[in-house]
Amino acid sequence: MISAFNQSQRVREPFDELVSTEKHWIVHPEYDFGEADLPTNGYLHRSTARDEAEFWYEYFTEVAADGWNTGARICIDITGFMRPHLMLALRLFRDRGFDRIWMIYSDPMSYAKGAKTHFTKGAVTEVRQVRGFEGVHEHDAGISIS
C-alpha cells in the first residue's frame, strides 16, 4: 500500500486498517511536516524535491532497488496525493511493467466550510505542465462555434 501522508483521519485510518505486507508513506515536501509530525508506522519516503519527477525518481530508486515483482498487487490511497504526483506515479508504475493497480479514495462526509473551503494555505504562484505529460497543445483556430 502506498499513501500520501497527512494528518487527517481519512488518510490515516485506511493506512492503519488495510492489510498489506508492505505499507509506504509518501510525504510531499509542500506540506512542510516537521520530524515530530511524521508517522512511525510503515516505510517513509520523504524528499525535499518539489519536482514530481525528481521525487518519484528518488522513491523508485530507494524502494525498487532490489527489483519489484511486477505481478505484485499495488494499492494506492490517492486521498492525500497532490495531483501532479499522482499522475506521474501511475505512469511510472505502468512504465515499470505494472498492469494493474488498485486505488482507493476516502471522500469526506463534507468539508467544514462547504463551498468556501480553501485547498491551499497560500497563493498559487506557479502554473505549469506535469512532468512526463508535457507537449505542445494547440487548438484548431479554424473551428467556429455558433
N, C-alpha and C positions, 0 to 999 in steps of 0.2 A: 504494500500500500504506500502511496505517495500522497502527501497532503501538505499544502502551504500553510505554515503556522500563522495563526493569530490567536488572540485571547478570547474569542467568542466561544460560547458553549456549542454552537452548531458546527464548529470546526473540531474542537477538542473531543467532544463526545463520540462522534463516529470513529475517530482515530483510536480512542481507547477501547471501543466496543467491537470493532471489526476484527475478526480472527484472521491473522496473516503470519506467515513465517518470518517476514521482514516488514518493518514499518519505517518509513523515511519522512522526516520533516524537511520541507523546503522553507528557508527563511529569506524572504525578499528584503534586500537592504533598504528599500524605500520605506519600510515600516519602522526603521530605527529602533529595534528592540535592543535593550541592554542585556548583559550577561544574566542578570538576575531574573529577567523576564522569560528566558528561553526554557523550553521543555527539557526534561531529563529522560523521558521515555522514548526509545526509538533512536534510529540513526539521525543525525542532524547535519544538514548541509547548509552552511552559512557562508555567504560570499559578500565581498564588497563590490562586485561587478554589477553595475547598474544596466549594462547592456545585456539583453536576454541571451544573445549568442555566447558571450563570454561566460555568463552564469551557467548555462547548460553545458558548455564545453567542460567547465570545471567539474560539474556534477557527474557527467558521464565518464570523465577521466578517473575520478575518485571511485565511484561506485562500480563501474563496469570494467575496471582494470583487469580483473581476473576473468572477464567474459561472462555475459549473461546468457542464459538459456532462452532463446527467442520463443520457445514454446511455453515459457512461464506465464502464469496469469498475472497481469498487472492491473491494479485498481488505483485510479487517481480520483481523489476527492477534489473536485475543481472549485469548491466553495470559496477558499481563500486566495486562489490564484489571481495574479494580475494577468489580464488578457494577452498581452504580447508573449508572456512566458508560457501560458497555456498553449497558444497557437504553435509556438516553436517546439515545445516539448512533444506535442503529438506528431509533428513532422519528423522530429529526430528519432522517436521510437519507431516510426514506420521505416525510416531510412536505415535503421539498425536491424530490421527484419521482423519486428513485431507486427503481426497482422490482426491482433485482437487485443483491445484494451477496454476495460470496464471503467466507466466514470460514474461518480455519484455527486450529487449536489444537495446540500441542505438548505432548503428555502425557509426564510424566516416567516413566522406567522404574520408579522407586519413590521415595518420599520417604525421606530418610535415617533418620528416626525412625519410619517406618511410621505406625501408627495414633496415635502420640503426637506427631505433627508439629503444631506451633503455627503458625497462619497470621497471627498478629498479634504485634507486638512489645510491646504494652501492653494495658491493659484496654479493652474496648469500652464507651464511655461514652455512646453515642448510638444509639438505635434509632428510625428514622423511615421515612416513606414516601419512595419515589423520586420526585423532581420529574418532573412530566409524567404520573405514574401515580396521583396522589392521588385519593382518593374516600372516601366513607363506605361502609364494609363492615360489613354486619350479617348475622349468621347467623339462620336461622329457628329461634327458640326453641321452636316448636311441634312440632318433629320429635323423636321419641324413638327411641333406638337400643336395641334389646334383644338 
